[in-house]
Every structure is written in C-alpha cells, then in structure tokens.
Amino acid sequence: QMQLVESGGGLVQPGGSLTLSCATRGGTFRPYAMGWYRQPPGKERELVATLTAGDSTNYADSVKGRFTISGDVSRNTVDLQMNNLKPEDTAVYYCNAESYGGLHLWGQGTQVTVSS
C-alpha cells in the first residue's frame, strides 16, 4: 500500500525559513493533485497549498507571497518552501495526494514550530 512520507519540519525563529518535502513509498497511486494542509493547535485542519498535475497552484490567503509549492505530481513528489514564517504558522503539516477518482491519501504529518 502506498504511503506519503513527509520530511523537513522543525523549530524555526520568526522570519525564518523551512522546506517541507513529500514523496510516496510503495504501492501505486496516480494523483490528480498533491498539496499541503496544516492543523494548528486546537484548530481544524486547513488547506495551505495545492499543485495539480497540470501545474496549477492554489494557496491559502494567509500564506500567499510567503510559501511556494513545487514538485512533480506525475512522479508523486511535492515540496513546500516556507519563508518569513510567523508564530501563527505553527502547526502539524500534512502532505495530501488526491486521485482522479477523488480518493485522498494522507501523510502522518510533520511538526513545524515557529518560536523565538
């Protein structure tokens, strides 16, 4: 069974940068889109950014101009470059892959903490 594996989380000071990476392991899955979601402490999971197989991108308003999603959906890889991080970006970040049939696959999550 295919799994999504995230890497790159950690602790960073406000104004700093981090890059998250996601790749698949095992199985077969043909995504229509891949993306990143996050769940801040005590809040619901929310969309951060998505990338389609046609290279269309979508960002949450709160991260526009600071975060950049990139990758190759056809090869099941996606990265998230996060710049000018703020304390409110603190969350568990989840990689997501959506198939053409609407199935969703989730990674286990990686913690990002922005604090001085």
C-alpha positions as CSV (number, residue, x, y, z in Angstrom):
1,Q,0.0,0.0,0.0
2,M,1.4,3.4,-1.0
3,Q,2.3,5.8,1.8
4,L,3.1,9.5,1.8
5,V,6.3,10.4,3.7
6,E,7.0,13.9,4.8
7,S,10.2,15.5,6.0
8,G,11.7,18.8,6.8
9,G,9.7,20.0,9.8
10,G,11.3,21.5,12.9
11,L,11.7,24.6,15.1
12,V,12.5,27.9,13.5
13,Q,12.5,31.5,14.7
14,P,10.0,34.1,13.4
15,G,11.1,35.3,10.0
16,G,13.0,32.1,9.2
17,S,12.5,29.6,6.5
18,L,11.8,25.8,6.2
19,T,11.3,23.5,3.3
20,L,8.9,20.5,3.6
21,S,9.2,17.6,1.3
22,C,6.8,14.8,0.5
23,A,7.3,11.6,-1.6
24,T,5.5,8.3,-1.9
25,R,6.7,5.0,-0.8
26,G,5.4,1.7,-2.1
27,G,2.2,0.9,-4.0
28,T,0.7,2.7,-7.0
29,F,-1.3,5.9,-7.0
30,R,-1.8,8.4,-9.7
31,P,-2.6,11.8,-8.2
32,Y,-4.5,14.5,-9.9
33,A,-3.1,16.9,-7.3
34,M,-0.8,17.0,-4.3
35,G,-0.7,19.5,-1.6
36,W,-0.1,20.5,2.0
37,Y,-2.6,21.0,4.8
38,R,-1.9,22.0,8.4
39,Q,-3.6,21.7,11.7
40,P,-2.7,24.4,14.3
41,P,-3.1,23.5,18.0
42,G,-6.7,23.4,19.0
43,K,-7.9,24.1,15.4
44,E,-9.2,22.2,12.5
45,R,-7.1,21.1,9.5
46,E,-6.9,23.7,6.8
47,L,-5.5,23.9,3.3
48,V,-2.1,25.5,2.8
49,A,-1.3,25.0,-0.9
50,T,-2.0,22.6,-3.7
51,L,-0.4,21.7,-7.0
52,T,-2.2,19.9,-9.8
53,A,-0.7,17.6,-12.5
54,G,-1.2,20.5,-14.9
55,D,1.0,22.7,-12.7
56,S,-1.9,24.8,-11.4
57,T,-1.4,26.1,-7.9
58,N,-3.7,27.3,-5.1
59,Y,-2.7,29.0,-1.8
60,A,-4.5,29.9,1.3
61,D,-4.6,33.7,1.7
62,S,-2.6,33.6,4.9
63,V,0.5,32.1,3.1
64,K,0.4,33.9,-0.3
65,G,3.6,35.6,-1.0
66,R,5.5,33.7,1.7
67,F,5.0,30.0,0.8
68,T,5.8,28.3,-2.6
69,I,4.6,24.9,-3.6
70,S,6.6,23.0,-6.2
71,G,7.1,19.4,-7.4
72,D,6.2,16.8,-10.0
73,V,2.8,15.4,-9.3
74,S,3.3,12.8,-12.1
75,R,6.2,11.5,-10.0
76,N,4.4,11.8,-6.7
77,T,6.7,14.4,-5.2
78,V,5.8,17.9,-3.8
79,D,7.7,20.4,-1.7
80,L,6.7,23.5,0.3
81,Q,9.1,26.3,0.6
82,M,8.1,28.4,3.6
83,N,9.6,31.9,4.1
84,N,9.1,34.7,6.6
85,L,7.5,32.2,9.0
86,K,5.2,33.6,11.7
87,P,4.2,32.1,15.1
88,E,0.7,31.5,13.6
89,D,2.2,29.1,11.1
90,T,2.9,26.7,13.9
91,A,1.0,23.5,13.1
92,V,1.3,19.9,12.1
93,Y,1.7,19.9,8.4
94,Y,0.2,17.1,6.3
95,C,1.0,16.0,2.8
96,N,-2.0,15.1,0.7
97,A,-2.5,13.4,-2.6
98,E,-5.8,13.3,-4.4
99,S,-6.5,10.8,-7.2
100,Y,-8.5,11.5,-10.4
101,G,-11.3,9.5,-8.8
102,G,-11.4,11.7,-5.7
103,L,-9.6,9.4,-3.3
104,H,-7.3,11.1,-0.7
105,L,-4.1,9.8,0.7
106,W,-2.5,11.5,3.8
107,G,0.9,11.5,5.3
108,Q,1.5,11.2,9.0
109,G,2.3,14.8,9.5
110,T,5.4,16.8,10.4
111,Q,5.6,19.4,13.2
112,V,6.5,23.0,12.3
113,T,7.1,25.3,15.3
114,V,7.8,29.0,14.9
115,S,9.0,30.5,18.1
116,S,11.8,32.7,19.5
